[in-house]
Amino acid sequence: MTDWPYTTTHRALALLRAVSAGRVEMTCSAEPDAFLDDLAWCDQQIAHHLAHAALMEPARQGRVGMRVPARLTAKGMIHLALHTSASAPTTNATS
């Protein structure tokens, strides 16, 4: 499932960056939903995929349906780093 083509969409990478920044909560469930800054994430299918692909996970245990902070897994950190550095904008700043 990790080769799902939408793992590297801008929307998926934005969610991973938000998780990295500590701005995301996810529900404890078989199909975890994501909440960014207390609002439901716009694409729950991507949120489900990122969780099932083991790129993000609950930061702590919780009852079914409970919202808990989300965190990147080691795999998620590597995935984000690989795709962020490849798409990072370059600057032409001069001193």
C-alpha positions in Angstrom: 0.0 0.0 0.0 3.0 2.4 0.4 3.3 2.7 -3.4 -0.2 4.3 -3.6 0.3 7.2 -6.0 -1.3 9.8 -3.8 1.3 9.5 -1.0 3.3 12.2 -2.6 0.6 14.6 -3.6 0.8 18.1 -2.4 -2.1 17.5 -0.1 -0.5 14.3 1.4 2.8 16.1 1.9 1.0 19.1 3.5 -0.7 16.8 6.0 2.7 15.1 6.8 4.3 18.6 7.3 1.4 19.6 9.6 1.8 16.3 11.6 5.5 17.1 11.9 4.6 20.6 13.2 2.3 19.1 15.9 -0.9 20.6 14.4 -2.8 17.3 13.7 -5.0 15.1 15.8 -6.3 11.8 14.6 -9.1 9.5 15.8 -8.3 6.2 17.3 -10.1 3.8 14.9 -9.6 1.4 12.1 -10.0 4.3 9.6 -8.5 7.2 11.5 -9.7 10.7 10.5 -7.3 13.7 10.7 -8.0 17.1 12.2 -5.8 20.1 11.4 -6.0 23.0 13.9 -9.2 21.4 15.2 -10.9 21.3 11.8 -11.6 18.1 9.8 -8.9 17.5 7.2 -10.3 18.1 3.7 -9.3 14.6 2.3 -9.9 11.8 4.8 -9.0 9.2 2.2 -5.4 10.5 2.2 -5.4 10.6 6.0 -6.5 7.0 6.1 -3.9 6.0 3.6 -1.0 7.8 5.4 -2.0 6.0 8.6 -2.4 2.6 6.9 1.0 3.1 5.1 2.5 3.7 8.6 3.6 7.2 7.8 1.7 8.7 10.7 0.3 7.2 13.9 -1.4 8.2 17.2 1.1 9.7 19.6 -0.7 7.9 22.5 -3.4 5.3 23.1 -7.0 6.3 23.3 -10.5 4.9 23.3 -12.1 4.1 19.9 -13.3 7.4 18.3 -11.2 9.6 20.6 -9.0 12.3 19.1 -5.3 12.1 20.1 -2.2 13.9 18.8 -0.7 12.5 15.6 3.0 11.9 15.1 5.2 10.9 12.2 6.6 7.4 12.3 10.3 6.9 11.4 9.1 5.9 7.9 7.0 9.1 7.7 10.0 11.3 8.7 12.1 9.7 6.0 9.3 10.0 3.4 8.7 13.6 4.2 12.4 14.4 4.2 12.9 12.8 0.8 10.0 14.6 -0.8 10.6 17.9 0.9 14.2 18.2 -0.1 13.5 17.2 -3.7 10.7 19.8 -4.0 12.3 22.6 -1.9 12.3 25.9 -3.7 15.7 27.3 -4.6 16.6 30.9 -4.0 18.8 33.2 -6.0 19.6 35.4 -3.1 22.9 37.3 -3.3 24.9 38.8 -0.5 
